[in-house]
């Protein structure tokens, strides 16, 4: 089996869809699809594991694992070769759609595939399966054009993902700063209300003695007025009595 490991970003291997006796078989391709989706081990062990990612076709449509297995069996029985790909990036998390766009950027050399991303590893990467009738030589112009197209697309996706991550970090920082500022404003407002209440209490304490003194002065003035009124009434009564007595003497 010929192998090629061009870079740590884009790799391609291939295998024949034949048994040792020369019969056409899709068994090896099916095992690859099982491993990509469910990891190593026997099928009974694989069946109880969660799927490691979401399958996508060349158009970005989500596919179930059973749909992919059916497609692999059909393609494996009608094509001589199965091609497996690894698309890997470092220090950047790419979405499944980003990996799929990079795969599509290679052009028509591989026009149909199924791709699944793995997010449970140190470096996010994706596996893909495609089929052909003839071996694809890595030194051929067709493969070199495909490889450069995929690699450049991965670099663009990396740059876009990093820019998006930076924007998200800055947005989080802005949100945290606004929240902190809002907290400070609220704290200042609470402090102002507390100080206002304190000043109001101090004013009331200052006013209470004055109010009491004013109340005392008012009561004293009322008493003086009452006494003055009583004196005037008494004087008036005395004058009336004297007048009545004089009027009687003249008669």
Secondary structure, 3 states (H helix, E strand, C coil): CCEECCCCCEEEEEEECECCCCCECCHHHHHHHHHHHHCCCCHHHHHCCCCCCCEEECCCCEECHHHHHHHHHHHHHHCCEEEEEEEECCCCCCCHHHHHHHHHCCCCCCCCCEEEEECCCCCCEEEEEEEECCCCCCCCHHHHHHHHHHHHHHHHHHHHHHHHHHHHHHHHHHHHHHHHHHHHHHHHHHHHHHHHHHHHHHHHHHHHHHHHHHHHHHHHHHHHHHHHHHHHHHHHHHHHHHHHHHHHHHC
